[in-house]
Amino acid sequence: MIPASRPRNYLQSALYVAIAGVIATMLVERLLTYAEIAEQASMQATVSQLNTALYARLAYLALRGEYEAIEAMRGTSPFASADVRSAAYLGEVDDMPRDAKRGTWYFDRRTRELVYLPRFKRHLESVDDRQALGAARFVIELRKSSKYAYTGAALRPTGAWRWEPEL
């Protein structure tokens, strides 16, 4: 035990600073991981909302017998097809916007894919070369059992990527 009246030396001060630095680094790492998990959950909630809206749109068009409109959904923006609004959706573009902020969605007309640009992408892993920019890409998939019997519509990820932040 060190008496309180004895002054600290430089070695003790350096040790205290090093311990505080290690604790701060661990805290920042944990906070970044939690932020990435929250962003992933937000992206999944948006995908779920779009899936629900696409399914409802598909049911509406199928009940009306508008099968050409259903097939036309494949190459369009899910936000436009499902009539969903989002402040994070930039709209339809021909290529990735240079000034696109992270945490936003856009529809790439050239590839016919819905693209999400995550803010935190430390755990976003990709095998596909198109995913090198750190983006998650989706297309509308229409499922049917026969020519006019549709069983569902949903967003399907394109390319081989996974996003699994771990605690």
FENZI-V144645 format. One record per pair of residues at least 6 apart in sequence whose ideal C-beta (glycine too) atoms are under 8 Angstrom apart, sorted by the first residue. I is the first residue (numbers start at 1). J is the second residue. If there is no record, write none. Layout:
i=I j=J
i=I j=J
This chain:
i=30 j=167
i=32 j=120
i=32 j=122
i=33 j=165
i=33 j=166
i=33 j=167
i=35 j=119
i=35 j=120
i=36 j=118
i=36 j=120
i=36 j=121
i=36 j=122
i=36 j=123
i=36 j=165
i=37 j=165
i=37 j=167
i=39 j=103
i=39 j=118
i=39 j=119
i=39 j=120
i=40 j=118
i=40 j=163
i=40 j=165
i=43 j=116
i=43 j=118
i=43 j=136
i=46 j=86
i=46 j=88
i=46 j=105
i=46 j=116
i=47 j=138
i=47 j=155
i=49 j=84
i=50 j=78
i=50 j=79
i=50 j=82
i=50 j=84
i=50 j=114
i=50 j=155
i=51 j=153
i=51 j=154
i=51 j=155
i=53 j=78
i=53 j=82
i=53 j=83
i=53 j=84
i=54 j=73
i=54 j=78
i=54 j=81
i=54 j=82
i=54 j=140
i=54 j=153
i=54 j=154
i=54 j=155
i=55 j=152
i=55 j=153
i=55 j=154
i=56 j=82
i=57 j=73
i=57 j=81
i=57 j=82
i=57 j=83
i=57 j=153
i=58 j=70
i=58 j=73
i=58 j=142
i=58 j=150
i=58 j=152
i=58 j=153
i=61 j=67
i=61 j=69
i=61 j=70
i=62 j=70
i=62 j=148
i=62 j=150
i=67 j=148
i=70 j=142
i=70 j=150
i=71 j=142
i=73 j=81
i=73 j=140
i=73 j=142
i=73 j=153
i=74 j=112
i=74 j=139
i=74 j=140
i=74 j=142
i=75 j=112
i=76 j=107
i=76 j=140
i=77 j=91
i=77 j=92
i=77 j=107
i=77 j=114
i=78 j=84
i=78 j=107
i=78 j=114
i=78 j=138
i=78 j=140
i=78 j=155
i=79 j=85
i=79 j=86
i=79 j=89
i=79 j=105
i=79 j=107
i=79 j=114
i=80 j=92
i=80 j=107
i=81 j=140
i=86 j=105
i=88 j=103
i=88 j=104
i=88 j=105
i=89 j=104
i=89 j=105
i=89 j=106
i=90 j=97
i=90 j=100
i=90 j=104
i=90 j=105
i=90 j=106
i=91 j=106
i=91 j=107
i=92 j=106
i=92 j=107
i=92 j=109
i=93 j=106
i=93 j=107
i=93 j=108
i=93 j=109
i=94 j=108
i=94 j=109
i=94 j=110
i=95 j=108
i=95 j=110
i=96 j=106
i=96 j=108
i=96 j=115
i=96 j=117
i=96 j=133
i=96 j=135
i=97 j=106
i=100 j=106
i=100 j=117
i=101 j=117
i=102 j=117
i=102 j=118
i=102 j=119
i=103 j=117
i=103 j=118
i=103 j=119
i=104 j=116
i=104 j=117
i=105 j=114
i=105 j=115
i=105 j=116
i=105 j=117
i=106 j=114
i=106 j=115
i=106 j=117
i=107 j=113
i=107 j=114
i=107 j=115
i=108 j=114
i=108 j=115
i=108 j=137
i=111 j=130
i=111 j=137
i=112 j=139
i=113 j=137
i=113 j=138
i=113 j=139
i=113 j=158
i=114 j=137
i=114 j=138
i=114 j=139
i=114 j=155
i=115 j=135
i=115 j=136
i=115 j=137
i=115 j=138
i=116 j=135
i=116 j=136
i=116 j=137
i=116 j=138
i=117 j=133
i=117 j=134
i=117 j=135
i=118 j=124
i=118 j=134
i=118 j=135
i=118 j=136
i=118 j=163
i=120 j=165
i=121 j=134
i=121 j=163
i=122 j=165
i=123 j=163
i=123 j=164
i=123 j=165
i=123 j=166
i=124 j=131
i=124 j=134
i=124 j=136
i=124 j=161
i=124 j=162
i=124 j=163
i=125 j=161
i=125 j=162
i=125 j=163
i=125 j=164
i=126 j=132
i=126 j=134
i=126 j=159
i=126 j=160
i=126 j=161
i=127 j=159
i=127 j=160
i=127 j=161
i=128 j=158
i=128 j=159
i=128 j=160
i=128 j=161
i=130 j=137
i=130 j=159
i=131 j=137
i=131 j=159
i=131 j=160
i=131 j=161
i=136 j=157
i=136 j=161
i=136 j=163
i=137 j=157
i=137 j=158
i=137 j=159
i=137 j=161
i=138 j=155
i=138 j=156
i=138 j=157
i=138 j=158
i=139 j=155
i=139 j=156
i=139 j=158
i=140 j=153
i=140 j=154
i=140 j=155
i=140 j=156
i=141 j=153
i=141 j=154
i=141 j=155
i=141 j=156
i=142 j=150
i=142 j=152
i=142 j=153
i=143 j=150
i=143 j=151
i=143 j=152
i=143 j=153
i=143 j=154
i=144 j=150
i=144 j=151
i=145 j=151
